[in-house]
Amino acid sequence: MVALIVGAVFIAFAIFACFPPLGWWVEVLAFLKGSIPVIALFIGLIAVFIGIADLKDRAEAKKEEAEDKKKEAEAGKKA
């Protein structure tokens, strides 16, 4: 419950800070503009890591499938 109240207070302050009494909108906008390349970099890195992990998973799945086929073939020869 405390976290909910604290969260609401911080959201209210963030909204209030962008209006004329404090007038931080220009600074907030500059921060957002400056953070876009950094956020794009992090999203790109995460996408690359996910892609690499996916390739590794596919290769491992192919190896396991080949091993299963080999075991089935050996079991068929024994029977």
SULWOHU-V880309 format. One record per backbone hydrogen bond with DSSP energy under -1.0 kcal/mol. NH is the residue of the N-H (numbers start at 1). CO is the residue of the C=O. E is the energy in kcal/mol with one decimal. If there is no record, write none. Layout:
nh:NH co:CO e:E
nh:NH co:CO e:E
//
This chain:
nh:5 co:1 e:-2.0
nh:6 co:2 e:-2.8
nh:7 co:3 e:-2.6
nh:8 co:4 e:-2.3
nh:9 co:5 e:-2.4
nh:10 co:6 e:-2.4
nh:11 co:7 e:-2.3
nh:12 co:8 e:-2.5
nh:13 co:9 e:-2.4
nh:14 co:10 e:-2.4
nh:15 co:11 e:-2.2
nh:16 co:12 e:-2.7
nh:17 co:13 e:-2.7
nh:19 co:16 e:-1.2
nh:22 co:19 e:-1.1
nh:23 co:19 e:-2.9
nh:24 co:17 e:-2.3
nh:28 co:24 e:-2.7
nh:29 co:25 e:-2.8
nh:30 co:26 e:-2.2
nh:31 co:27 e:-2.5
nh:32 co:28 e:-2.5
nh:33 co:29 e:-2.5
nh:34 co:30 e:-2.2
nh:35 co:31 e:-1.8
nh:36 co:32 e:-1.0
nh:39 co:35 e:-2.8
nh:40 co:36 e:-2.6
nh:41 co:37 e:-2.2
nh:42 co:38 e:-2.3
nh:43 co:39 e:-2.5
nh:44 co:40 e:-2.4
nh:45 co:41 e:-2.6
nh:46 co:42 e:-2.4
nh:47 co:43 e:-2.4
nh:48 co:44 e:-2.3
nh:49 co:45 e:-2.5
nh:50 co:46 e:-2.4
nh:51 co:47 e:-2.4
nh:52 co:48 e:-2.5
nh:53 co:49 e:-2.3
nh:54 co:50 e:-2.3
nh:55 co:51 e:-2.3
nh:56 co:52 e:-2.3
nh:57 co:53 e:-2.4
nh:58 co:54 e:-2.4
nh:59 co:55 e:-2.3
nh:60 co:56 e:-2.3
nh:61 co:57 e:-2.4
nh:62 co:58 e:-2.3
nh:63 co:59 e:-2.1
nh:64 co:60 e:-2.4
nh:65 co:61 e:-2.4
nh:66 co:62 e:-2.4
nh:67 co:63 e:-2.3
nh:68 co:64 e:-2.4
nh:69 co:65 e:-2.3
nh:70 co:66 e:-2.1
nh:71 co:67 e:-2.5
nh:72 co:68 e:-2.4
nh:73 co:69 e:-2.4
nh:74 co:70 e:-2.3
nh:75 co:71 e:-2.4
nh:76 co:72 e:-2.1
nh:77 co:73 e:-1.7
nh:78 co:74 e:-1.7
nh:79 co:75 e:-1.4
//
